[in-house]
Amino acid sequence: MRRILAPVLVAALLVAGCGGPAAPPAAGEQLARFTVQGGKRVAGPERLEVARGQAVRIEVTTDADDELHVHGYDKEVELTAGKPGSVAFTADVPGLFEVELHHSGAKLTQLRVGA
């Protein structure tokens, strides 16, 4: 069991970018943190790859009020400047999906969910 958990923890830490204090990932949850400044992603992975059925949490801290949107899953959350905001869901639809901010138009990442 420890051999499985250690790589998952390491992967979660590598995917995590800069951001404010937030809850650590739940067991089996893939956490990706992003920072946006001036309408551009300055921290966070360019592509987020997860297995189908995996729990996902995308957390964003931005310097301006905005709205986070995960296409294909229709997950949205209003973001307040300087405060982390997040969406959490189960990645149960396979494919490649854009994750962006609506007001600034910033493309955060591509979410790839395996079949």
C-alpha positions as a Python dict, from the first residue, in 0.01 Angstrom:
ca = {
    (1, 'M'): (0, 0, 0),
    (2, 'R'): (281, 246, 83),
    (3, 'R'): (439, 185, -258),
    (4, 'I'): (119, 307, -425),
    (5, 'L'): (55, 607, -199),
    (6, 'A'): (406, 751, -219),
    (7, 'P'): (399, 807, -600),
    (8, 'V'): (49, 953, -575),
    (9, 'L'): (165, 1200, -309),
    (10, 'V'): (475, 1292, -509),
    (11, 'A'): (264, 1346, -823),
    (12, 'A'): (20, 1567, -633),
    (13, 'L'): (305, 1777, -499),
    (14, 'L'): (462, 1814, -843),
    (15, 'V'): (133, 1919, -1000),
    (16, 'A'): (66, 2175, -728),
    (17, 'G'): (164, 2528, -825),
    (18, 'C'): (174, 2845, -619),
    (19, 'G'): (-134, 2953, -433),
    (20, 'G'): (-261, 3050, -95),
    (21, 'P'): (-318, 2815, 193),
    (22, 'A'): (-560, 2544, 95),
    (23, 'A'): (-676, 2205, 203),
    (24, 'P'): (-442, 1922, 110),
    (25, 'P'): (-569, 1677, -151),
    (26, 'A'): (-804, 1408, -27),
    (27, 'A'): (-698, 1046, -66),
    (28, 'G'): (-690, 966, -437),
    (29, 'E'): (-767, 1324, -541),
    (30, 'Q'): (-560, 1489, -814),
    (31, 'L'): (-497, 1851, -711),
    (32, 'A'): (-372, 2115, -955),
    (33, 'R'): (-301, 2469, -837),
    (34, 'F'): (-275, 2767, -1068),
    (35, 'T'): (-175, 3130, -1027),
    (36, 'V'): (-290, 3394, -1277),
    (37, 'Q'): (-142, 3744, -1295),
    (38, 'G'): (-226, 4008, -1553),
    (39, 'G'): (-460, 3764, -1730),
    (40, 'K'): (-188, 3499, -1782),
    (41, 'R'): (-107, 3170, -1612),
    (42, 'V'): (219, 3208, -1422),
    (43, 'A'): (207, 2882, -1226),
    (44, 'G'): (43, 2546, -1281),
    (45, 'P'): (73, 2260, -1527),
    (46, 'E'): (13, 2315, -1899),
    (47, 'R'): (-172, 1982, -1915),
    (48, 'L'): (-343, 1789, -1638),
    (49, 'E'): (-372, 1417, -1706),
    (50, 'V'): (-601, 1204, -1492),
    (51, 'A'): (-754, 859, -1503),
    (52, 'R'): (-1122, 820, -1574),
    (53, 'G'): (-1312, 805, -1246),
    (54, 'Q'): (-1047, 999, -1053),
    (55, 'A'): (-1139, 1283, -818),
    (56, 'V'): (-1000, 1617, -939),
    (57, 'R'): (-968, 1955, -773),
    (58, 'I'): (-853, 2260, -967),
    (59, 'E'): (-759, 2556, -751),
    (60, 'V'): (-688, 2903, -888),
    (61, 'T'): (-558, 3223, -733),
    (62, 'T'): (-578, 3530, -955),
    (63, 'D'): (-500, 3899, -916),
    (64, 'A'): (-840, 4005, -1058),
    (65, 'D'): (-1197, 3889, -1007),
    (66, 'D'): (-1285, 3628, -1271),
    (67, 'E'): (-1471, 3303, -1333),
    (68, 'L'): (-1309, 2961, -1363),
    (69, 'H'): (-1471, 2725, -1615),
    (70, 'V'): (-1399, 2359, -1689),
    (71, 'H'): (-1540, 2284, -2035),
    (72, 'G'): (-1707, 1948, -2088),
    (73, 'Y'): (-1792, 1922, -1721),
    (74, 'D'): (-1969, 2259, -1699),
    (75, 'K'): (-1802, 2336, -1368),
    (76, 'E'): (-1773, 2705, -1284),
    (77, 'V'): (-1675, 2910, -984),
    (78, 'E'): (-1650, 3283, -928),
    (79, 'L'): (-1298, 3389, -830),
    (80, 'T'): (-1218, 3678, -598),
    (81, 'A'): (-884, 3849, -648),
    (82, 'G'): (-619, 3724, -408),
    (83, 'K'): (-827, 3435, -270),
    (84, 'P'): (-798, 3075, -391),
    (85, 'G'): (-1112, 2939, -554),
    (86, 'S'): (-1164, 2581, -666),
    (87, 'V'): (-1385, 2330, -841),
    (88, 'A'): (-1391, 1963, -750),
    (89, 'F'): (-1547, 1681, -949),
    (90, 'T'): (-1507, 1321, -1059),
    (91, 'A'): (-1344, 1296, -1402),
    (92, 'D'): (-1589, 1046, -1547),
    (93, 'V'): (-1605, 1172, -1908),
    (94, 'P'): (-1300, 1077, -2119),
    (95, 'G'): (-1148, 1332, -2354),
    (96, 'L'): (-951, 1654, -2372),
    (97, 'F'): (-1110, 1963, -2215),
    (98, 'E'): (-1010, 2329, -2192),
    (99, 'V'): (-991, 2495, -1850),
    (100, 'E'): (-1004, 2872, -1869),
    (101, 'L'): (-1097, 3197, -1703),
    (102, 'H'): (-1397, 3364, -1867),
    (103, 'H'): (-1338, 3733, -1807),
    (104, 'S'): (-965, 3750, -1886),
    (105, 'G'): (-979, 3468, -2142),
    (106, 'A'): (-672, 3309, -1981),
    (107, 'K'): (-626, 2946, -2079),
    (108, 'L'): (-515, 2764, -1766),
    (109, 'T'): (-465, 2409, -1881),
    (110, 'Q'): (-596, 2119, -2081),
    (111, 'L'): (-760, 1844, -1880),
    (112, 'R'): (-700, 1503, -2036),
    (113, 'V'): (-917, 1226, -1893),
    (114, 'G'): (-812, 874, -1995),
    (115, 'A'): (-1057, 623, -2136),
}
